[in-house]
Amino acid sequence: MVDGEVDETRVFGGSNVFMSDITGQLQRSFSTTSYSHEPADVATDRRNNRLFISDDNKDRIFRVKVGPDHRFGTRDDQVKSFSTASFGATDPEGLDLAKKSLQPKARCLLVQFLAWRAVSSALQA
């Protein structure tokens, strides 16, 4: 779970990403503020150990690949991003990673934006 507004509150403890187990018990938390102060949503790619985080201020999707320590939110994570404005998606909000794609070995990231129109972008694994 991500919270793009928590850093604007008095109770901000430095984290805006929260990871829980299937019962909802918090397991760990970390911050995206080194690359995004406004995480709007997150999609998990467990097969490739990646997170996709939308930023609705920067109109970007950040791809976070876990580093050698196998923990998200540490210095060894590899963070890359792409613009959503290039395919007409300004103010990206909701994300979902499709389980199947028309292209072999490609993943499809669905991005919801503005009036909740959905677009897709094929992402190489």
Secondary structure, DSSP 8 states (H G I E B T S, - for coil): -B-SSGGGSTT--S--EEEE-TT--EEEEE--TTT-S-EEEEEEETTTTEEEEEETTTTEEEEEE--TT--TTSTT-EEEEEESGGGT--SEEEEEEES--SSTTEEEEEEEETTTEEEEEEEE-
